[in-house]
Amino acid sequence: MKVTILDEKQGPIISKYIYGHFAEHLGRCIYDGLYVGEDSEIPNKNGMRTDVVEALKNIDIPVLRWPGGCFADEYHWQDGIGDKESRKKMVNTHWGGVTENNHFGTHEYFELIDQLGCDAYVNGNVGSGTVQEMQEWVEYMTMPGVSPMADLRRENGREKPWKVPFFGVGNESWGCGGNMRPEYYADLYRRYQTYVRQYGSDHIYKIACGPNIDDYHWMEKVMEIAAPFMDGISLHHYALTGAWEDKGPALDFPESQWWSLIASAQKMDELITKHSTIMDKYDPEKRVGLIVDEWGSWLSVESGTNPGFLYQQNTIRDAMVAAVTLNIFHKHADRVHMANIAQTVNVLQAMILTEGDKMVKTPSYYVFELYKNHQDAQLIDSFGDSSETVSYTVSKKNNQLTISLCNFDLTGNQTLEFKLGNVVKVDSAQYIVGEKMDSHNDFENPETIKIQEFTDYDTSNGLSVTVPAMSVTTLVLSLS
């Protein structure tokens, strides 16, 4: 496969927010995953798991979406403030029917955001909440002066307001967020967003609920009715092995499900292309961002776990899904302003799995580590032969060229020859690779998949790289 890199033909900036994450009150994502409480024997800082926080900081997490998901539209924020033991409990009807004690609320979320050094993306309650409730939450979080909600925040120990760069007005309003029609939701969005006030000097980027997968009618109507009132609109698409009702296993799956899961992930390209075409009708300047705030593999839950907790193992196949999808987002960086993989810890395509005081990084985590140099880099155009099993990205930042390659073939190595203009040397070359289709890390074997030094390249005549099957590779090159 021969590829010519057009260093002089530069594309859009790949927003760092494409590497966003998502933490919902679902299963063990928040409790036991990110938050263990101040009294836990597990090392923590103000209740946040130290090992998990440090691992996420290592991949430069840029933004964390919270509190959902479906949970967002049954979450009433005032239940999660004040003395923990006095907080109102609730039943988490969407995810396992468990009782939520609301010990992790607004103050705890922003403590986590502060420790991670990332931005906040708060999702407001439209499905079961009122306009007043949403307005008062924004006031509570962001009002710097004197007001009832700002004073309440101070009573609860926080003098200064927090920054809320991103705010979602409802979630999946076509389904768990209210089973609405697009015309109804669009009018409701116009109303609710009016009261997402900017109390301080910092702009709040307002995100409307967009379509599920290929619901182009939803995108058409919401853009037609509400586009001038939004900064972004969401899109949800999960990679599946087959029908939604018959999800395949995360381990010990047949070869056919390797290919079907990757094909489902590749559909993201078609979805973004077609939804962007609709958005272009109402927003030709591309002011409104496409926010893919839920994506990733959705497989059968691990045997013996609560089916409502969505706990699944994460294999080298999931790493392929992550790399292929990130490459698609890069390609559409002029329209995709943010993406949030679902979910950060112990749920769906997680970065991290925990069990008691043990923690393991998944293959998907290592893709985000290998790809982090693309954050806020400039996409570089290229052309050449096509390959049915190789996906790649080339970007430029700080006088370095970063090339990331995913070979999702099951057996064959792939050689790519890059024609380059002014590369001096390879600064770093690393990769992950699987020996089996379901190679994975678990608590007994936490480093089956890990980042290794990559050496199978030659720079004597351009750049020749031979990547093994089931691998993700990143090379960082100096430019003259």
Summary of the structure (lengths in Angstrom):
residues: 480
radius of gyration: 22.1
end to end distance: 25.0
largest distance: 68.7
contacts: 1736
relative contact order: 0.15
helix: 30%
strand: 29%
